[in-house]
Each structure stands twice: as C-alpha cells, then as structure tokens.
Amino acid sequence: MSDIETISKHDSKSIELEIDGMNGFHGPYRLYKRRFLGLFGMVVLNIVGGLSWPWFGPIANEMVSDFGITLDQVSWLGTIEACLYLPTALSIPYLYNRFGLRRCCDFGAAALVISAWIRYAGTVKSLSTNSSYALLMLGQCFAAIAQPIYQVLGPKYSENWFNLQGRTTATMIVAIANPVGSAIGQLLSPLVGGTRQSILVLGIISTAVIPFIFLVHSQPPMPPTYAASTPSASFSHLARDVIFGGQSHGAKMSRRQRFDFMVIAWIFGILVAATNTFSILTSQIMQPVGYSDDISGLMGACLLLTGLVAAIITAPLFDRVFTKHLAVSAKVLLPILGGGWLSLIWAVKPHNTGGLFAIMTILGVTSVTMLPVGLELASDLTRNAEGSSAILWFMGNLFNIVFVLVEDALRAPANADPPLNMRRGLIFNGVFVLASVLLIWLVKGEQVRKTLDEEKVAEGGGGGVVRGA
C-alpha cells in the first residue's frame, strides 16, 4: 500500500498539522474534489457579473427613444461601473480578511440581485425621465460592487483550493469568465426584445444565478499547499511593502520583488485597458474606413475566442511544464503582443479584412494567455493573492477609463479623410502599449510563493498530496 493511501485511511484527528504560528502547516496537503464545484460557481457568478457593464451599448439608440435620455447618458450606464470598480476593488482584500471568501461572494450575489431589480423598477412607464434614469444608474452602481468581487478573488480561490499542478489553470478559468460575460451581454441584450424586456431578462438571469453561491466555500478542511495555509497580510501592509520595500517593518518583499511587481502591475493595467478600449470602440475604429458593424463585431469576437482557446491550451502547460518560467514566457510573448497593437496603425485601412483578422488572432492568443500569467506572477511575488489581484484589476480599470477618454478625444474631425477616423487614437494605443510591454525585460520574476510551496511539500513528507472528497 502506498504512503498516500496509508495517510488517506487515517482518521483526520491522527494527522499532525505541525502548526507554527503564522507560518502555516507543513503537511500532509490534501486536494478535494469539491474544488471543481466551487470553481464552477465562481465562473458562473463571474460571467453574470460581467453582463451589465456592456449591456446597454448595443441597445443605446433604443434606450434614447424609449426613456428619453441622451446617448451620453446611456454611455454613463457603463462608465459608472468602471469608475466605481476602482474603490470597490481596493476594498475587497479588507473584506476578505474580515469576512472570508464565501461571505464576500454572498455580498456580490446580493448586489447582483439588488442591481437587477432596481434597474427593472426604472422601466415603469409612469416614472419621469429623470426618475427612470436615476434608478437605472443606481442599479448599475450595485452591479459595480458585484463585478470586481469575483474577478479579484479568483486567484485567492485557486490558491485556497488548488495545488501547484492546477493553480494557474484555475486562475485562468475564473479570469476569462468576466470577459466572456461581457461578450454574452453584448450579444444578448439586443436579441431578447425591447429595452424594458431586455432589462427584465438581465434581472431574471442575475436572480437565477444565486443558487450557484452555495457551491463556493472559503477554504478546504486541509490546505493543498503551504501558501493556502498561511494567512495573507493586510492590504495596508501590502501597500507599505510595495511602496517602502525592506524599509517597512515586517516587509516580505525585497527591493527587486517590489520593482518587479510594480512593472507587472503597470503592464497588466495597460494591456487590460488596451483590450477593453478596443472592444468598446471597435465600431468607431472600423466604420470610418469602410467596415460594417457585423465585420467589426466579428473582429472583436475573433480576439476573444482565439484568446480563450489559447488560454485553455497554455494554462495547463504553465502549471506542469513551464511552472517556473512565467517571467520568461512573458518576455517572449509580450513584445509580440505590443507589435500587434502597433501594427493596427497601418492595418486599419480599407480592404484589409484578412490582415485585420490575422492581427486579431495574434492579439487574442497573446493577451488572454498573459492574463493568468500576470495574476499568478504577481501573487508569487507578493505572497498575497487577493491584494495583488486587487491592485492589478484596479490598474486595468483605471487605465481603461483614461484610454477611452484619450482615444475618443483624438478622434479626427468630421471634415477629415476619412471623416471621424481613429488613426491618432491607434497611434496613441500602439505606441503606449509597445513601450510598456518592453519593460518586461527589466523583470526578474522570482516566483517566491511557488518555490516556498515546493520546499514545504518536500519538508512535509513527500511530493504528493492526499486526494479527498
């Protein structure tokens, strides 16, 4: 009988946990099958959390007609989520330390339901235009609370429940769920009837997803890795650690690790902003040079779908083959990604459909693949999954607001050739992205958390883990 089988037959009370204060326990480590149910719950909740942000974009003209509001007001229904995302994301590490992962997910689910039915209350025809819009906006504010919860806590869930052979894959699955939800929202909102019926459908979906919260649990009875057994430092401690490094009391990060994390946060934010901004402005970029809404939509879908396929293929490789080479992988792929964004300056022209789809494929494969790599590398450097994730997603949404405003301001005038073209915006986007991603060559990318996990597994008796229910 193998050592693992022998351990699995022991009563849980007979397993010595070797607790050492705040240093976690040293084994044996255990994997539970229920981790997949929780992962499925996180994915579904994250998908639904991503629906509301782009929901009103495809039905903007109908919203203007039915509610008597302006196009700018419709745009703000999405923009307000991006704005409120920023303070909400930074508060999530505190809420996690105070209430735990499951309670945070409960807060997110409650916010989804409240947002859905406040929005629907705004569809009552007897309300004035201002009252309807106020309720729609208030509903979007609650949605802005729900969305970042599942995005920020994805890496923490994977740390709590998965070992080194599955952690990056789990992070990837949760991370891509939100953009999948945004894509579904763009496709679904104009297909389910008029504007009021569309808002009702969004409310029904947001309510129907609530039972999935019961699949998510904060942490298993026994952790899968040493990192999962070690409480994270507070977010304020992480902030001091990043800003002051070894000068702060009890700092975990060296000066080198602090520099690497700041570079990764900058690059992550720029890449998320570039991708989201392009998704928002796709039609405005493509239409002036002769591409229809359908072709523009297909280009956005090509970027997302090719990225999903690439991430599904590469995430297990990062878990099992390139497990200690996340930084090296980024140094190879990010310059290619930057070159792809820069090439759009010349590629966005009439009669270049094939070339544009090829570039969308390159952008999708490289950008979505780098999403879990950035989140995991930041977690490895800081040894604080929820705190580093909050900072990275904060940067992404902050730069997204900046990019949208800047590129919209750079739009050519109506008397340009072609009218209202976005060439200057593409120049800004391409140059900024390429200059930023080249900073990755300055990163050493020491995977401190992963190395520590491997050492503790060896110290604790063995290279395997116990499999449990």
C-alpha positions in Angstrom: 0.0 0.0 0.0 1.4 3.4 -0.9 2.2 6.1 1.6 -0.6 8.3 0.2 -3.1 5.5 0.6 -2.0 4.9 4.1 -2.4 8.6 5.0 -5.8 8.7 3.4 -7.0 5.9 5.7 -6.0 7.7 8.9 -8.6 9.5 10.9 -8.3 13.2 10.5 -7.6 13.6 14.2 -4.5 11.5 13.9 -2.8 13.7 11.3 -0.3 16.1 12.9 -0.7 19.5 11.3 2.6 20.9 12.7 1.3 24.4 13.2 4.0 27.0 13.6 2.3 30.3 14.5 1.5 32.3 11.3 3.8 30.1 9.2 1.1 27.6 8.2 1.4 23.9 8.4 3.9 21.6 6.8 1.8 18.8 5.5 0.4 16.4 4.5 -1.5 18.5 2.0 -4.9 17.5 0.6 -6.9 18.1 -2.6 -10.7 17.9 -2.5 -12.9 17.1 -5.5 -15.4 19.7 -4.4 -12.9 22.4 -5.5 -14.2 21.9 -9.1 -17.8 22.7 -7.9 -16.6 25.9 -6.3 -14.6 26.8 -9.4 -17.8 26.3 -11.5 -19.7 28.5 -9.1 -17.1 31.3 -9.3 -17.1 31.1 -13.1 -20.9 31.3 -13.4 -21.1 34.2 -10.9 -18.2 36.0 -12.7 -19.9 35.6 -16.1 -23.1 37.1 -14.8 -21.2 39.8 -13.0 -19.8 40.9 -16.4 -23.1 41.1 -18.2 -24.3 44.5 -17.1 -21.3 46.7 -18.0 -21.8 46.4 -21.8 -25.5 45.5 -21.7 -26.8 48.9 -22.8 -24.2 49.7 -25.5 -25.9 47.6 -28.3 -29.4 49.0 -27.5 -28.2 52.6 -26.9 -30.4 54.1 -29.7 -33.5 52.2 -28.4 -32.7 53.4 -24.9 -32.7 57.0 -26.1 -36.1 56.5 -27.8 -37.8 54.6 -25.0 -36.5 56.5 -22.0 -36.0 60.0 -23.4 -32.3 60.1 -22.4 -29.2 61.0 -24.4 -26.5 58.8 -25.9 -24.1 60.3 -23.4 -26.4 59.2 -20.5 -26.5 55.7 -21.9 -22.7 55.6 -22.1 -22.5 56.6 -18.5 -24.5 53.5 -17.5 -21.4 51.5 -18.5 -18.8 54.1 -17.4 -20.2 54.4 -13.9 -19.3 50.7 -13.4 -15.7 51.3 -14.4 -15.5 54.3 -12.1 -17.0 52.6 -9.0 -14.9 49.5 -9.8 -11.8 51.3 -8.6 -12.6 51.9 -4.9 -14.5 48.6 -4.7 -11.6 46.6 -5.9 -9.3 48.1 -3.3 -11.8 47.4 -0.5 -12.1 43.7 -1.3 -8.8 42.5 0.4 -10.1 44.1 3.6 -13.5 42.5 3.2 -11.8 39.1 2.5 -9.6 39.4 5.7 -12.7 40.4 7.7 -15.3 38.0 6.4 -13.7 35.4 4.3 -14.1 34.4 0.6 -17.6 32.9 0.9 -19.1 35.9 2.6 -17.6 38.2 0.1 -19.2 36.1 -2.7 -22.5 36.4 -0.8 -22.2 40.2 -0.8 -21.6 40.1 -4.6 -24.6 37.9 -5.2 -26.8 40.2 -3.1 -25.5 43.2 -5.0 -26.4 41.4 -8.3 -30.0 40.8 -7.2 -30.4 44.4 -5.9 -29.0 45.9 -9.0 -31.2 43.8 -11.3 -34.5 44.8 -9.7 -33.6 48.4 -9.1 -32.9 48.7 -12.8 -36.2 47.0 -13.6 -38.0 49.4 -11.3 -36.7 52.1 -13.5 -38.6 50.7 -16.5 -42.0 51.6 -15.1 -43.6 53.8 -17.7 -45.3 56.1 -15.3 -42.0 57.4 -14.0 -40.5 60.6 -15.2 -37.4 60.5 -17.4 -35.1 61.7 -14.6 -36.6 59.1 -12.1 -36.2 56.3 -14.6 -32.6 57.2 -15.3 -31.8 57.6 -11.6 -33.0 54.1 -10.9 -31.1 52.7 -13.9 -27.9 54.4 -12.7 -28.4 53.2 -9.1 -28.8 49.7 -10.3 -25.6 50.0 -12.2 -23.9 51.2 -9.0 -24.8 48.0 -7.2 -23.6 46.0 -10.2 -20.3 47.7 -9.9 -20.0 46.2 -6.4 -20.6 42.7 -7.6 -18.4 42.6 -10.7 -14.9 43.1 -9.0 -15.6 40.7 -6.2 -15.4 37.6 -8.4 -12.6 39.0 -10.5 -10.3 40.0 -7.6 -10.9 36.8 -5.5 -10.3 34.4 -8.4 -6.6 34.0 -7.7 -7.3 33.6 -4.0 -9.8 30.8 -4.6 -7.3 29.0 -6.8 -4.7 29.4 -4.0 -7.0 28.1 -1.3 -8.2 25.0 -3.2 -5.7 24.0 -5.9 -2.1 22.8 -5.8 0.9 23.7 -8.0 -0.4 21.5 -10.8 -3.7 23.3 -11.1 -3.4 26.8 -9.7 -2.7 28.7 -12.9 -5.4 26.8 -14.8 -8.0 27.7 -12.1 -6.9 31.3 -12.1 -7.2 31.4 -15.9 -10.7 29.9 -15.9 -12.0 32.5 -13.4 -10.2 35.4 -15.0 -11.6 34.8 -18.5 -15.1 34.3 -17.2 -15.7 38.1 -16.9 -14.8 39.0 -20.5 -16.9 36.0 -21.6 -19.8 37.5 -19.7 -19.2 40.9 -21.3 -19.3 39.3 -24.7 -22.5 37.5 -23.9 -24.0 40.7 -22.6 -23.2 42.5 -25.9 -24.8 39.7 -27.9 -27.8 39.0 -25.8 -29.1 42.5 -24.9 -30.5 43.3 -28.4 -31.9 39.8 -29.0 -34.4 39.5 -26.2 -37.0 42.1 -27.2 -37.4 45.8 -26.4 -35.4 47.7 -23.9 -37.7 47.0 -21.0 -37.9 43.3 -21.8 -34.1 43.3 -22.1 -33.7 44.8 -18.7 -36.2 42.2 -17.3 -34.2 39.4 -18.8 -31.0 40.7 -17.2 -32.8 40.8 -13.9 -34.0 37.2 -14.2 -30.5 36.0 -15.1 -29.0 37.8 -12.2 -31.5 36.3 -9.8 -31.3 32.8 -11.2 -27.6 32.6 -10.7 -27.9 33.0 -6.9 -28.0 29.2 -6.1 -24.5 28.8 -7.5 -23.2 30.7 -4.5 -23.8 27.6 -2.4 -21.1 25.7 -4.4 -18.4 28.1 -3.2 -16.6 27.6 0.1 -13.9 29.7 1.6 -11.3 27.0 2.1 -11.0 23.3 2.5 -10.5 21.5 5.8 -6.9 20.9 4.9 -4.9 23.1 2.5 -3.5 21.9 -0.8 -0.2 23.9 -0.4 1.8 25.8 2.2 0.6 29.1 0.7 -3.0 28.2 1.2 -2.4 27.6 5.0 -0.7 30.9 5.5 -2.9 34.0 6.2 -2.3 36.9 3.9 -1.0 40.2 5.3 -3.5 43.0 5.4 -3.9 45.2 2.3 -2.4 48.2 4.1 0.7 46.1 4.9 1.0 45.0 1.3 0.7 48.7 0.2 3.5 49.7 2.6 5.5 46.7 1.4 5.2 47.7 -2.2 5.9 51.4 -1.6 8.7 51.1 1.0 10.0 47.6 0.5 12.6 46.4 3.0 12.3 49.7 4.9 8.9 48.8 6.3 8.6 46.7 9.4 7.9 43.1 8.7 8.2 43.5 4.9 8.0 40.3 2.9 9.2 41.8 -0.5 12.8 42.6 -1.4 13.6 45.7 -3.4 13.9 43.6 -6.5 10.5 41.9 -5.9 8.9 45.3 -5.3 10.2 46.7 -8.5 9.1 43.6 -10.5 5.6 43.8 -9.0 5.2 47.5 -9.9 6.3 46.8 -13.5 3.9 43.9 -13.8 1.0 45.9 -12.4 1.8 48.7 -14.9 1.9 46.3 -17.9 -1.2 44.4 -16.8 -3.2 47.6 -16.4 -2.1 48.9 -19.9 -2.9 45.6 -21.6 -6.3 45.2 -20.0 -7.1 48.9 -20.9 -6.0 48.4 -24.5 -8.1 45.3 -25.0 -11.2 46.7 -23.3 -10.9 50.1 -25.0 -10.6 48.4 -28.4 -13.7 46.3 -27.6 -15.6 49.5 -26.7 -14.5 51.5 -29.7 -14.3 48.7 -32.3 -17.1 50.0 -34.5 -15.9 53.6 -34.2 -12.4 52.5 -35.3 -13.5 50.3 -38.2 -16.6 52.0 -39.6 -14.8 55.2 -40.9 -12.5 53.0 -43.1 -15.4 51.0 -44.6 -16.1 48.0 -42.3 -19.7 47.2 -41.3 -20.9 46.7 -37.8 -21.1 42.9 -38.4 -17.5 42.7 -39.5 -16.4 44.9 -36.6 -18.2 42.6 -34.2 -16.6 39.6 -35.7 -13.2 41.1 -35.2 -13.9 41.6 -31.6 -15.2 38.1 -31.3 -12.1 36.7 -33.1 -9.9 38.4 -30.5 -11.8 36.9 -27.6 -12.4 33.4 -29.0 -8.8 32.8 -30.1 -7.7 34.1 -26.8 -9.9 31.6 -24.9 -8.7 28.7 -27.0 -5.1 29.7 -26.4 -5.6 30.2 -22.7 -7.3 26.8 -22.3 -4.3 25.2 -24.0 -1.5 27.1 -22.4 -2.6 27.4 -18.7 -2.1 23.6 -18.0 1.4 24.0 -19.6 2.2 26.8 -17.2 1.1 24.6 -14.4 3.1 21.5 -15.4 5.8 22.3 -17.9 6.7 26.0 -17.7 5.8 26.2 -14.0 8.9 28.2 -13.1 9.2 30.2 -16.3 6.2 32.6 -16.1 8.5 35.6 -16.5 10.4 34.1 -19.4 7.1 33.3 -21.2 6.0 36.9 -20.7 9.3 38.2 -22.1 8.7 36.1 -25.3 5.0 36.8 -25.8 4.6 40.4 -24.7 6.8 42.0 -27.4 4.8 40.1 -30.0 1.6 41.5 -28.4 3.0 45.0 -28.4 3.9 44.7 -32.1 0.4 43.5 -32.8 -1.2 46.6 -31.3 1.4 48.9 -33.1 0.6 47.2 -36.4 -3.0 48.4 -36.2 -1.8 51.9 -37.1 -1.2 50.7 -40.7 -3.5 47.7 -40.8 -6.8 49.6 -40.2 -7.4 50.6 -43.8 -10.0 49.7 -46.5 -10.0 46.2 -48.0 -7.7 44.6 -45.4 -10.1 42.2 -43.8 -7.8 39.2 -43.9 -4.9 41.1 -42.4 -7.0 42.5 -39.6 -8.4 39.1 -38.6 -4.8 37.8 -38.5 -3.8 40.6 -36.2 -6.9 39.9 -34.0 -5.8 36.3 -33.7 -2.3 37.3 -32.6 -3.7 39.8 -30.1 -6.2 37.3 -28.7 -3.6 34.4 -28.4 -1.0 36.6 -26.6 -3.1 38.9 -24.5 -5.6 36.3 -23.0 -2.7 33.9 -22.4 -0.8 36.5 -20.4 -3.9 37.3 -18.2 -3.4 34.3 -15.7 0.4 34.6 -16.0 0.3 38.2 -14.8 -2.1 37.4 -11.9 -0.1 34.3 -10.8 3.3 36.0 -11.1 2.0 39.0 -9.0 0.7 36.5 -6.4 4.0 34.7 -6.3 6.0 37.9 -5.8 3.7 39.4 -3.1 2.5 36.2 -1.5 -0.8 38.0 -1.2 -3.2 36.7 -3.9 -6.2 38.8 -3.1 -4.2 42.0 -2.5 -2.1 41.8 -5.7 -5.1 40.8 -7.7 -7.0 43.9 -6.4 -4.1 46.2 -7.5 -3.8 44.6 -10.9 -7.5 44.9 -11.7 -7.6 48.4 -10.3 -4.8 49.4 -12.7 -6.6 47.8 -15.6 -9.9 49.7 -15.0 -8.1 53.0 -14.2 -6.2 52.9 -17.4 -9.3 51.8 -19.3 -11.1 55.0 -18.3 -8.0 57.0 -19.4 -7.7 55.2 -22.7 -11.3 55.6 -23.6 -11.3 59.3 -22.9 -8.0 60.0 -24.6 -8.7 58.0 -27.8 -12.2 59.5 -28.0 -10.6 63.0 -27.8 -8.1 62.0 -30.5 -10.9 61.2 -33.0 -10.4 63.1 -36.3 -13.0 65.8 -37.1 -15.9 65.3 -39.5 -14.0 67.0 -42.4 -11.0 64.7 -42.2 -10.3 62.0 -44.7 -11.9 59.6 -43.8 -14.3 61.5 -41.5 -14.1 60.8 -37.8 -11.3 58.2 -38.2 -9.4 57.0 -35.2 -5.9 56.8 -36.6 -4.4 59.1 -33.9 -6.1 57.0 -31.2 -4.5 53.9 -32.7 -1.1 55.6 -32.7 -1.5 56.5 -29.0 -2.7 53.0 -28.2 0.0 51.2 -30.2 3.0 53.3 -29.0 1.9 53.3 -25.4 1.4 49.5 -25.3 4.6 48.7 -27.1 6.7 51.0 -24.8 5.0 49.5 -21.8 5.4 45.8 -22.6 9.1 46.2 -23.4 9.5 46.9 -19.6 9.0 43.2 -19.1 12.7 42.7 -20.0 13.6 44.5 -16.7 11.7 41.9 -14.7 13.4 39.0 -13.0 10.1 37.5 -11.9 11.3 35.4 -8.9 8.4 33.1 -8.0 8.8 33.2 -4.3 5.4 31.7 -3.3 5.8 28.7 -5.7 9.4 28.0 -4.5 8.3 28.1 -0.9 5.3 25.8 -1.6 7.7 23.2 -3.2 10.1 23.4 -0.3 7.3 22.9 2.3 5.9 19.9 0.4 9.4 18.3 0.5 9.8 19.0 4.2 6.3 17.7 5.0 6.9 14.2 3.8 6.7 13.9 0.3 6.0 15.1 -3.2 2.4 14.0 -3.3 -0.9 15.2 -1.9 -3.8 13.3 -0.4 -6.9 13.2 -2.5 -10.1 13.8 -0.7 -13.8 14.4 -1.4 
